[in-house]
């Protein structure tokens, strides 16, 4: 699956924010979404990769795709519960 094929309902740009702000922003967005909705997150904090992957496991959120584009980290998540 390529980035252009991934459909998402919402997106969040956390570039320029550093730990723990991206995690807080993602958590807040996730709380507003319905089960089954997908969302895209952009980050440039190197710690965000580990933080957001760990958050997804802890919250039963599916990491649909993870891409690196230069300094940008691109996550696609699906809310599972």
C-alpha positions as protocol buffer text, in pm:
chain_id: "A"
residue {
  index: 1
  type: UNK
  ca { x: 0 y: 0 z: 0 }
}
residue {
  index: 2
  type: UNK
  ca { x: 139 y: 340 z: -90 }
}
residue {
  index: 3
  type: UNK
  ca { x: 72 y: 671 z: 78 }
}
residue {
  index: 4
  type: UNK
  ca { x: -159 y: 783 z: -203 }
}
residue {
  index: 5
  type: UNK
  ca { x: -382 y: 476 z: -157 }
}
residue {
  index: 6
  type: UNK
  ca { x: -438 y: 522 z: 215 }
}
residue {
  index: 7
  type: UNK
  ca { x: -771 y: 684 z: 293 }
}
residue {
  index: 8
  type: UNK
  ca { x: -802 y: 878 z: 616 }
}
residue {
  index: 9
  type: UNK
  ca { x: -1077 y: 1072 z: 790 }
}
residue {
  index: 10
  type: UNK
  ca { x: -862 y: 1325 z: 974 }
}
residue {
  index: 11
  type: UNK
  ca { x: -505 y: 1448 z: 984 }
}
residue {
  index: 12
  type: UNK
  ca { x: -277 y: 1609 z: 1237 }
}
residue {
  index: 13
  type: UNK
  ca { x: 48 y: 1795 z: 1176 }
}
residue {
  index: 14
  type: UNK
  ca { x: 271 y: 1789 z: 1486 }
}
residue {
  index: 15
  type: UNK
  ca { x: 587 y: 1901 z: 1306 }
}
residue {
  index: 16
  type: UNK
  ca { x: 778 y: 2150 z: 1517 }
}
residue {
  index: 17
  type: UNK
  ca { x: 649 y: 1997 z: 1842 }
}
residue {
  index: 18
  type: UNK
  ca { x: 869 y: 1788 z: 2066 }
}
residue {
  index: 19
  type: UNK
  ca { x: 808 y: 1512 z: 2318 }
}
residue {
  index: 20
  type: UNK
  ca { x: 561 y: 1485 z: 2477 }
}
residue {
  index: 21
  type: UNK
  ca { x: 345 y: 1731 z: 2277 }
}
residue {
  index: 22
  type: UNK
  ca { x: 296 y: 1510 z: 1964 }
}
residue {
  index: 23
  type: UNK
  ca { x: 169 y: 1227 z: 2183 }
}
residue {
  index: 24
  type: UNK
  ca { x: -76 y: 1457 z: 2364 }
}
residue {
  index: 25
  type: UNK
  ca { x: -205 y: 1596 z: 2033 }
}
residue {
  index: 26
  type: UNK
  ca { x: -253 y: 1246 z: 1886 }
}
residue {
  index: 27
  type: UNK
  ca { x: -434 y: 1126 z: 2196 }
}
residue {
  index: 28
  type: UNK
  ca { x: -667 y: 1426 z: 2187 }
}
residue {
  index: 29
  type: UNK
  ca { x: -747 y: 1371 z: 1819 }
}
residue {
  index: 30
  type: UNK
  ca { x: -806 y: 999 z: 1869 }
}
residue {
  index: 31
  type: UNK
  ca { x: -1060 y: 1072 z: 2144 }
}
residue {
  index: 32
  type: UNK
  ca { x: -1272 y: 1272 z: 1895 }
}
residue {
  index: 33
  type: UNK
  ca { x: -1287 y: 994 z: 1634 }
}
residue {
  index: 34
  type: UNK
  ca { x: -1528 y: 706 z: 1592 }
}
residue {
  index: 35
  type: UNK
  ca { x: -1418 y: 343 z: 1599 }
}
residue {
  index: 36
  type: UNK
  ca { x: -1297 y: 242 z: 1253 }
}
residue {
  index: 37
  type: UNK
  ca { x: -1190 y: 590 z: 1147 }
}
residue {
  index: 38
  type: UNK
  ca { x: -837 y: 639 z: 1015 }
}
residue {
  index: 39
  type: UNK
  ca { x: -612 y: 936 z: 1075 }
}
residue {
  index: 40
  type: UNK
  ca { x: -279 y: 1060 z: 944 }
}
residue {
  index: 41
  type: UNK
  ca { x: -13 y: 1212 z: 1169 }
}
residue {
  index: 42
  type: UNK
  ca { x: 293 y: 1408 z: 1057 }
}
residue {
  index: 43
  type: UNK
  ca { x: 582 y: 1450 z: 1300 }
}
residue {
  index: 44
  type: UNK
  ca { x: 947 y: 1551 z: 1286 }
}
residue {
  index: 45
  type: UNK
  ca { x: 1052 y: 1477 z: 1644 }
}
residue {
  index: 46
  type: UNK
  ca { x: 1274 y: 1165 z: 1626 }
}
residue {
  index: 47
  type: UNK
  ca { x: 1124 y: 1044 z: 1956 }
}
residue {
  index: 48
  type: UNK
  ca { x: 776 y: 1043 z: 1799 }
}
residue {
  index: 49
  type: UNK
  ca { x: 840 y: 717 z: 1613 }
}
residue {
  index: 50
  type: UNK
  ca { x: 886 y: 513 z: 1929 }
}
residue {
  index: 51
  type: UNK
  ca { x: 636 y: 716 z: 2135 }
}
residue {
  index: 52
  type: UNK
  ca { x: 350 y: 687 z: 1886 }
}
residue {
  index: 53
  type: UNK
  ca { x: 412 y: 321 z: 1806 }
}
residue {
  index: 54
  type: UNK
  ca { x: 408 y: 244 z: 2179 }
}
residue {
  index: 55
  type: UNK
  ca { x: 90 y: 453 z: 2224 }
}
residue {
  index: 56
  type: UNK
  ca { x: -80 y: 262 z: 1942 }
}
residue {
  index: 57
  type: UNK
  ca { x: -5 y: -75 z: 2104 }
}
residue {
  index: 58
  type: UNK
  ca { x: -117 y: 47 z: 2445 }
}
residue {
  index: 59
  type: UNK
  ca { x: -449 y: 183 z: 2312 }
}
residue {
  index: 60
  type: UNK
  ca { x: -526 y: -95 z: 2061 }
}
residue {
  index: 61
  type: UNK
  ca { x: -493 y: 154 z: 1778 }
}
residue {
  index: 62
  type: UNK
  ca { x: -381 y: -8 z: 1453 }
}
residue {
  index: 63
  type: UNK
  ca { x: -71 y: 137 z: 1287 }
}
residue {
  index: 64
  type: UNK
  ca { x: -178 y: 97 z: 924 }
}
residue {
  index: 65
  type: UNK
  ca { x: 139 y: 242 z: 771 }
}
residue {
  index: 66
  type: UNK
  ca { x: 455 y: 421 z: 882 }
}
residue {
  index: 67
  type: UNK
  ca { x: 675 y: 613 z: 638 }
}
residue {
  index: 68
  type: UNK
  ca { x: 983 y: 829 z: 663 }
}
residue {
  index: 69
  type: UNK
  ca { x: 1007 y: 1121 z: 422 }
}
residue {
  index: 70
  type: UNK
  ca { x: 1333 y: 1301 z: 492 }
}
residue {
  index: 71
  type: UNK
  ca { x: 1298 y: 1436 z: 846 }
}
residue {
  index: 72
  type: UNK
  ca { x: 921 y: 1384 z: 840 }
}
residue {
  index: 73
  type: UNK
  ca { x: 759 y: 1082 z: 1000 }
}
residue {
  index: 74
  type: UNK
  ca { x: 421 y: 988 z: 853 }
}
residue {
  index: 75
  type: UNK
  ca { x: 186 y: 763 z: 1049 }
}
residue {
  index: 76
  type: UNK
  ca { x: -151 y: 624 z: 945 }
}
residue {
  index: 77
  type: UNK
  ca { x: -358 y: 494 z: 1234 }
}
residue {
  index: 78
  type: UNK
  ca { x: -698 y: 326 z: 1260 }
}
residue {
  index: 79
  type: UNK
  ca { x: -901 y: 357 z: 1578 }
}
residue {
  index: 80
  type: UNK
  ca { x: -1000 y: 4 z: 1680 }
}
residue {
  index: 81
  type: UNK
  ca { x: -1188 y: 65 z: 2007 }
}
